[in-house]
Amino acid sequence: MIAQLRQTQASSESAEHIVLYDVSWEAYEAILEAMGDRRLRHSYDRGVLEIMSPLKRHDRIKKLIARMLEAMALELDIDIQSIGSTTLRARPKQKGLEPDECYYVAHESQVRGKLDYDPERDPPPDLALEVDVTNPSVSRMPIFAGLGIPEVWRLEGETLTFLRLTREGKYVKMPRSKAFPLLTPAVVERFLAEQFELPENEIIRNFLAWVRKAAK
């Protein structure tokens, strides 16, 4: 295996990117086991493995979106199973990653009570969040497609895009979420913009007020 280390700057923080080439599936699984529960974000695509340390602004944004989704599900009595950044792998496709956040919605009942994710038994999560604040070396969207994630919300800068997976295995934009039909990218962007002026709890209260009005 050939390793390449790259370090980039973001605000006052730094994110380390380690890229490994010619990594076999067995070596990939061994590396994941050695990593354990360390806070490292990885992407694996057919022998190329990238490992990076997340930045505060990355985690803050993804958690704010997650809080909105989870509060909305509770308010509207939508059954979900949130599995966070569970490692998702597909050996036949030679792909794996840890999404920023992911959820079962339509398939929640199929995984209810199951503590572990088994790709040979369980359907892929219905929705995944992808927050890009750095420039990864390994493109993650083909990995999401290979894993069969039907819906991905991708935030680049201040622009949020809702994507759905086609039968051809490609992602295309959609104007409204399939998992949470009340939501459009513009609605989520509106409340994300409040993070620069308001505390999180107030943002969530404002969002829930919007949800109640929109659901009538």
Number of C-alpha atoms within 10 A of each C-alpha: 11 9 14 11 12 12 10 11 11 12 8 6 11 15 17 16 22 18 21 18 16 14 19 15 18 10 13 19 14 11 13 15 10 10 11 9 8 9 10 14 17 22 25 25 21 16 16 21 24 22 20 20 15 20 18 13 14 15 14 13 16 18 16 18 20 19 16 20 21 17 17 20 15 11 12 12 9 15 16 21 20 18 17 16 16 15 15 19 24 16 13 9 12 18 24 25 23 21 23 20 21 25 23 22 20 16 17 18 12 13 18 12 9 9 8 10 17 14 13 10 9 13 17 22 24 21 24 24 22 22 20 15 18 18 9 15 15 17 13 20 15 15 23 28 20 19 24 18 21 21 26 25 21 18 19 13 10 11 11 18 21 21 22 22 17 13 9 7 16 14 20 13 13 14 13 17 19 19 17 14 9 13 17 17 18 14 13 16 16 12 18 20 12 14 15 8 8 11 10 17 11 12 20 20 13 13 20 18 11 14 18 12 8 10 8 5
